[in-house]
Amino acid sequence: MKRTYIAEALRGENIDKEILVKGWVRTRRDSKGGFSFIELNDGSCFRNLQIIADADLENYQQEVIKPKRPGRKPKKHKK
């Protein structure tokens, strides 16, 4: 499958079609309802593509809800 850049995808020409996008995750918000909102960017435009990843996906736990990187400690906020 040929890659589609996010700038092309946002034009709306591929509605209801499966496309392949590549990029980096700008933000991810996990829902208690069993899905995650992922904002993906590839540098082709300033806007992001929002992806809704359902917990029923085969690789949801391994790829979407990745464990935090080892060695990273949460920041402590000063009072």
C-alpha angles and dihedrals in degrees: 000000000000118000117251117208116228091241088059093044092053091057087075098231093126101051112155091010129112113246136177117233128177130193144098130299111251095182139354125197119189119211127211085226093076103266141084133223111223124191108206126192130184102178094251091112140357094256126085130225113235115220124189110210114197119215088233090073112116093235099035097116095042100040109022102032096039117174115252116270113269115256096029113121124196114256116253115226119222117233 
